[in-house]
Amino acid sequence: MENKFGFVSLSGRTNVGKSTLLNAFFQKKIAITSRKPQTTRNRILGILTEEKSQIVFLDTPGVHLGYKRQLNKVMNKIASHCYEEVDLVLFLIDRFKWQKEEENILKSLKNLNKPVVLVINKIDRLRDKTKLLAFIKDISEKFNFLSIVPISALKKR
């Protein structure tokens, strides 16, 4: 088996669970998590090392639209530049919440020509999980995702 190394971006709008997922991958608190939007203001790196592989995760600031402050513009720029540096994008969304930010992110991802895995987070909060299959079907028509994975980063499932 050959050695493998790659960069993976955790991308999505604010408060979808990117930092929580990073912490779940490492089983320890690497990134600060909060209900307050924009807790992550710079990209955070986490390096996961296995016997013959290494993955560098980039936890990016959440993408958001409609904000005019300079800080918001800088954070959006940091998040979008991370796409260019990675081999794979984990595009996180919050359950059934597909908003303008998700459309904007998807538009950027379509121009990348890199594999994208859609991660549907916070499924532990779904009352009726049967609606998830229909949602996945609708979402899969928007883009040719490498995979669509429902998770609960908080519960580590």
N, C-alpha and C positions, 0 to 999 in steps of 0.2 A: 504494500500500500504506500502510495506517495504522500509526502507531506502536503497539507493544504493550509492556505492562509487567505483570509478575505475580510473585507470591510462591509458592515451591515448598518444601514441607517434605520433608526426608529423614528418614523415621521407621522405627522398628523396634526390636527388642530389642537388647541389648548384643552387640557383636562380630559384626554382620552385614555390616559394611563401609560404613556411612554416610559416615564421614569419608574413607575410601579413594575412594568414588565422588565426593565433593566435590572431592577433589584431582585425580581423573581429568578431571572437567569442566573444570578450570582449568589442567591440565597443569603444576601446581606444588603445592608443599606449603603448603596453607592451614590445614588441620586436622591436629592431632597424631594419629597412628595407632599402635596398640599391640595386642598380643595380650591385654593386661591389660584386663579389663572396666572400664567406667566411666571411660575416658580422657577422653571428652567430658563435661564437667560443666555447661557452659552452652551455650546455643545459639550457633552460630557462623554468621555471615553471609558469604556470598560473592556478589558481584554480577557477572553475566556480561552484557556489553554487546555487542550486534551493531549493525549499521547502523541498523535501525529497531525494535529490541526490546531489552528489558532484563529479565533474570530475577534475582530475589533468592532465593538458596538459603538455607534455614535447616537447618543440620546440628544435630539435636537429641540430647540425651543418650539412651542406650538405655533402653528400658522393661524393667523386670524386676519380678517378683513375689516375695513371700515374704521380703523383707528388711525389717527393722524399724528400721534406723538412720534418723535424721532426714535425713541426706544423701541416702539412696535415695528417701525420700518427696519431697524437694524436687526431685530430678532427674526423677522420674516426673511431677511436676506441671508442670515446665518443658516437658517433651516433649508432654504432653497439651494445654497452652495454645497451643502452636505451631500445632495443627490449626486453631484458630479464626482465625488471622491469615493463612492462606494461600489461594491460589486452586486449588492442586493438591497432592496428597500422593503422594510416591513412597514406597511401603510396601515396605521391603527385608526379604527373608527369606534365610536361608542354606540353599541347596539344598533337600534334602528335610526340613529340620527345621521342622516346624510344631508348636509347643508351646503351653503355656498363655498365655505372653506374647503370642504371635501372635493367639490367640483373644481375649484381652483388648483388644489394639490394634484388631482388626477390629470388635469390639463398639463401641468409641469412634468408629471411622470410619463405621459404619453410621448413627450419629446426626448426622453432619456435613452430609450432603447436598452433598458436594463431590466432584469427580472424583478417583479413586484409581487410580494405576498400580501394579500389583504387580511388583516387581523381584526376580527370583530370582537372587541373587548367588552367586559362587564356583562357577560351573558348570565352571570349568577343573579343579576337583578331582573331578568326576564320572568314575568309571571306565566306567560304562555309561550313555551319554547317551540310549539308547532309552527308559529309564524316565522321562525328563523329560516326554515327551508325556502319559503316564498321570497323572503328578503334576499337570501343568498342567490337565488335564481335571478332576481331583478338586477342585483349588483353585478353579477357575472357578465351581464350583457353590456355593461359600461366599458369594460376593459378586459384584455386577455391576461388575467392574473395568473401567475405561476401556480398559486394555490389560494384558497380562502379558508381561514382557520378561525373558528369561534373559540374564544378563551375567556378565562377570568384571571387576569394578572394578579389581582388582589388575593384570590384564594389559591393561586398557583395551580390552576387547572387549565 
